[in-house]
Amino acid sequence: MPETTETKTATSESGARPTEARTTGATIELENLTKRYPGSREPAVDSVNMEIRAGELVVFVGPSGCGKSTTLKMINRLIEPTGGRIRIGGEDVTHIDPVKLRRKIGYAIQSSGLFPHLTVAQNIAAVPKMLGWPKARIRARVEEMLDLVGLDPGEFRSRYPRQLSGGQQQRVGVARALAADPPVLLMDEPFGAVDPITRDHLQDELIRLQHELHKTIVFVTHDFDEAIKLGDRIAVLRERSHIAQFDTPEAILTNPADDFVSGFVGAGAALKRLNLTRVRDVEITDYPTVTVDDPLQEIFNKLRSSGTNEILLLDKRGRPYKWLRRGDLMRARGSLARAGTLVHDTVTRDATVRDALEAVLTDNAGRVAVTGRRGEYTGVVDMETLMNSVHELLEADRLDALEHQHELQEARSPRTHAEQEGTGPGEVQA
């Protein structure tokens, strides 16, 4: 594939590992892409035409068996097309060596697909090693990738997949897919096998990564809410990957193309739009905080002078640990071990307003802590702020509905310019 970087790899004067600028995404063009299996009367994928812009995250969503994963896998030719063309960065890759092609395209799947007999570092290094990178460069890249996905290199590089949680395995899977800095990343239901809370955090992590890296990402899911949360554009696919609608999440939610798409949108479109607004887009307030190393009297004095009824206790790494109220400190008797309420839910700046609202309602205390990439405290968002966002969305939807209704009325009773001026049909003003 042709270069898609704005700057290329350069070697430092000392001869140490190269410094690299990030590869930007590459365009993907599918032209009449078709897959027929022997013995089948109908093609599994039938003449798909689509252009995906460089740096765009496009989500394929559709019913089971509609061909969305087959279409995805034809892009890196894990499944060979029967007909049509695939262009990446303007280059027709339909007939080049598929193994070489796959080394230039990141690929992440459900349950991570890590090699169980290799360490985390060895898994991440797999493709750079195949590409012949120098050992020093590979080591540095492994460290960089682990840091990028929010895993401490010192803690995780030597572990084996079996020693990781499901969410950690998926993070390593994404790190491995990005290790060779490919312009294109394909993701086939990568978060489908983890619990809902971990899934939300992984989605937030992907949003953050894409905000930093600007790869071209094609993501397959059957979950429309996930598609709304992640996608710059969504391709709603019918049987044989026929495109029912290919548009932004906002456009699909407000103007579904037909009943089939409406079925995916389902009820509560206004609430689904909460997945389009990020926590970083609303007001994040500071909150009085103390750490577990602070003396008890100092904590008590800070709470008393803060003007609030509670204070947030951070652990040794600056992460939210407990909410402390005045009564908790009175009962602490020299120790915080049993005082306060553990922080169960946090959200990142890349979480959606819907995620934050769910966390606030679950906690039932009117606020939720906002954290950074390593779980460190960055602020608090409260119920009032979130409800203001909900009201703004509902008002926007109400105005959109009124405008749409007005347009329909105009369309049903068209009036010519002459009629508006008071001239009847067929008459000409002198």
N, C-alpha and C positions, 0 to 999 in steps of 0.2 A: 504494500500500500504506500502511496506517496506520503511524504512528511505532512503532518498537520500541526506541527509545533510552530510557534512564533519565533522561538530561539532553540538552538540545538545544543547537544551535550558539549561541554567545554571542560578541558583538563586544567586543574590548578597549576600554578607555577611550581609547586613543590612536587608535582607528580602524584599527589594523593588522589583519592577517589574523585571522579568528575562531579562538578556541580551541574544540576539539571533544572531547566525551566519546565514547568508543567506542560504536558501535552494537552492541547485543547481537543475537543471532540471533533469527529468527522461526520460529514453527511452520510446518510444511508438512503439509497434509492432502490425500491423494489419495483420491478417492471414485469407485469404479467407472471408473477411468481406462482408456480403450480407444482403440486405434488400428487401423483397418482400411484397407488399401490396395486401390484398385480392382483387380478381377480376382483377388484372393486369396480362397481359400475360407475360410481361418482368419484371425482377427485377429493382427496382429503383437504387440499387447499386449492382454490380455483382462481387463477389469474388475479393475484393481489397486486395492486398498484398503490404505492405509498412513498412519500418523501419525508424523511426525518431530518430535521435541521441539526447542524453541528452544535453540541452542547445542550441538547434538548433531552428531557426525560419523558419518554412516551410509554404509556401503559396500554398493554393489550388486555382487554377484559371481555369475557363472554362465557356462555354456558359450557359445561364439560363436553369435550368432544367436538368443539367447534373448529379446532385447528390452530388455536393460538400458540400452543407450545411447538407444534410442528413448524409454524411460520417462523418463530423465534430461532429454532434450531437450524433452519435452512440458511439463516444469515451467516452463521459460522460453519455451515455445511456439516454439522453433525448428522443432519439428514440431507441427502443430496436432492436438489430440485429435479423434477422431471422436465420442467420448462421454465422459461423466463430468465431474467437477469437480476443480479445483485451488484450494485455499485457502492463502494465505500470510499469516501473521499474522492469521488469521481472515477475511481478505477473499477473496472469490471472484474470481480473476484470469482466469477462463476466457474472458471476453468483453471485457476491457479492451484498450486499444491495445497490441499485442505489442511494439512498438518501445519504448514507455515502460516496459513491464514489464521488458524486457531491460536497460535502463539502471539498474534497481534490483536486478539480480541479477548477481553476478560469475560469470564463465565462463572456465574454463581448460581447454585441450585439449592433446592430444599434439603435440609439436614446437612448443609455445608459441603458434603462430598470430600472431606479431608482424607488424606492417606493415613490410616490408623497406625502404621508402623513408623511414621516419620514424626519428628517433633514439630512444634508450631513453627519454629524458624525454618526447618527443612521444607515444610509445606509451602510457606510463603516464598521460599527461594527457588521453588521447582522450575518455574518458567524462566526467570533470569538465568538460572544455571544452564538450561537448554539453549538459551540464546548466547551462551559463552561469555557472560559478564565476568569480570575479575572478582576474585573472592572478597577483596576489601569492599568493592562496590556493592556486592550482594549483602554482606554483613550490615553495611550502613543502610541499605534499602530495607532490610528486614526490621531494623530498629525504627526507621522512619514510618513504615507501614503500621507497625504495632502501635506507635504513638498516635498515628492518624486515626485509627479506629478505637482509641481510648483504652488500650491495654498497656500496662507497664511492661516494657521489654525485659527488664531484669526479673520480673515475676513470671512471665509467660513464655519466653522464647524457648525454654528447655522442656516445657510440658508436652505431653502427648494428648491427642484429641480426647481420649477417654477421661482425662483429668480436668476437662473443661465442662462448664454448663452448656446447655443448648445455645443460649445467647452468645456466649463467648466463642463457641465453635462457628456460629454464623459470622461473627466479626472477623475471625481469622479467615473464613472463606472469602469474605469481601476483600480483606487485605491481600490474600493470594491472587485474587482476580485482578487487583490493581497493581501488583508488584512490578510488572514490566512496563508500567505507565501506558497502557493501551488507550487509543482514542475512543474505543467503543467497549461498553460493558453490557453483556446480556445477563438478565436475571430471571430465572424460571421459578416462580413462586418461592423465593428464597426464605421467606419468613413464615411459611405455612405450617411448620412443624413445631413452633414454640408457643408458649403460653401467651395470653393476650397482653399482659403487662410488658413482658420481654419484647413482644412484637411491636408494641407502641414505641419502646425505646430504640429498637433497631430501625424502625421507620424514621424516627427523629435523627438518628445517626446518619442514615443515608441522605436525608435532606441536608444535613450539615456538610457532609462530604461533597455532595454535588454543588453546594454553594461555594465550596473552596476549589473544586477541581474542574468543574464544567465539562465533564465527559458527556458523550452521547450514550444514553442509557435506554435500553428497551427492556421493559419489566412486564412479566406476565403474572396475572392474578385472576382469581375468580371473585374477589372481594371488591365490590364497587366502592365501598368507603375507603379502602386502601388506595384504590385508583385515584379517587378525588384528592386524598391527602398528598400523594406523591407526584402525580403527573402534571407536567406542563401542558401536555395534551393527552387525551384518552381516545383510543380506537376501540369502539364497541363493535365486537365481531359477531356475526351470525354464523350459521353452519357454513362449512368450507371456507372460513375466514373472510366471507363477504363483509365489507365494511358498512355497518349500519349508520355510524356517525363517527367522524374523526374531528375532534374539536377540543377547545379548552374545557376544563371542569365547569367553569362558570356558565359557558354556553350550553353545555349538556344539561346542567341542572335547571337552568331557566327556560331553555328551548329545546327539549328533546325532539329528535327528528321524526319519531313515529312511536307507535304503541310498544314496539319491541324495546326501544331505548327507554321509554317511560317505565317499562317493567323493571329495568335495571336501576333506574333512579329510585323507584319505589316511593313510599309515603315520606313526608317530612323533608322535602327538598331544602326548605329554609334551614332546618337543623343540620343537614348534611353540609351546608355551606360554611358551617363553623369549622370544617376541615380545611377551608381555604385561607383562614386567618391564623397567623402564627403568634405565639406568645410574645415574640420580639416586636410585633406590630402594635401591642397594647402597652399600657403604662405598667412598668415594673418598678415597684417601690422598694426603697431600702428598709431594713428592719433592724432593730437593736439585736446585736449578736454578742455572744461570749464563747469562750472555748473551754474545753474540759480541764485545761491547765490553769484557768483563772481561779484565784482564791474565791471562796464562797462569799465572803463579805463584799468583795469587788463586784461579783455578779449581782448580789442583792442591791448594792448601791446603784448599779447601772439600770436595773429594772425600775427602781424607785424614781430615778431621774429621767427615765425615758418617756414617761407620760402614757405608756401602754400597760396593758394588763398581763402581757406575756413577753417572753424573750426567747430567741432561738439559740440553742446550745449547739456548737459545732464540735466535731471530733478533731483529733490531732491533724487530720489532713484537710481541714476546712470544710468538711461535708456536713449537711444538716443531720443532727443526731436526735435532739429532743426539743420539744416545746416546753418551756418552763413558765408556770404561772406564779403569782405572788404566794398563794397558799402552798405550792410545792416547795418553795424555798423555806417557808416557815417550818415545814415538816422535815426538811432535809437533815437537820441535826448534824451538820458537819460533813455530809456526804451527798453526792448527786446520784449515787448508784441506783436508788429506788425512786428518785424524784423525777417528776415530769412525765410527758407522754412521748413515746418514740415516734419519730417521723417515718411514716409508712409510705407516703406518696410524695414524689417530687416530679417536676416537669422540667424539660430543657427549654432553652429559648426557641428551638426549632419545633417544639411540640405545637399542636394545634390548639386553638381556643376550646374546641370540644374536649380534647384531652385534659386541659386545665380545669374545665368546668366539671368533668367527671371526677377529677381528683379532689376538687373543693367539696363537691357533694358527698363523696365517699368519706372524707375526713370530718365533715359536718362541723367545721370550725370557721368557715368563711375565708380561708386563705390556703395557698399552697406555695412551698418554697420552689424557687427556680434555680437550676444548677447548670454548671458548665460541662465541658466535655469529659472531665474526670470526676464529675459528681460534686465539684466544689460549689459552695453557695454563691449566688450572684444577686439574689433579690427575692421578692415575694410578689405574687399577683393575687388580688382579692376578688371576692364575689361581686362587689359593686362594679369593678372595672370590667369583669367578664360579662355581667348582665348588660352593661352599657353597649358592649360589642354585639350582644345578641339583639338588643333593641334596634341598633343601627342596621343590622342585616335584615331584620323583619321589616323595618321601614323601607329599606331599599327594595325588598321584594314586593311590598305593597305598591310602591310607585311604579315598579316595572310592570306589575300586573295591570295597573290602571292605564299605563301607556300602551301595553299590548291590547287591552280591551278597546282603547280609543282607535288604534290602528285597524283592528278588525271592523269596527263600526264604519270607519272611513272606507275600507275596502268593500264593504257590503253596499254602501250608498255613494258610489263615485259621482262626482260633480265636475263637469268640465269648467274650464276657466270662463267660457262664455256664459254658462249658467250662473256661476258665481257673480258675474257682472250684471245679471238680470236679463240676458238675451236667451231666448228659447233655442232649442235644437234646430239647426238648419237656417237660422236667421243670421244675418250679417249686419253689424252696426255700421251706420253711415259715418 
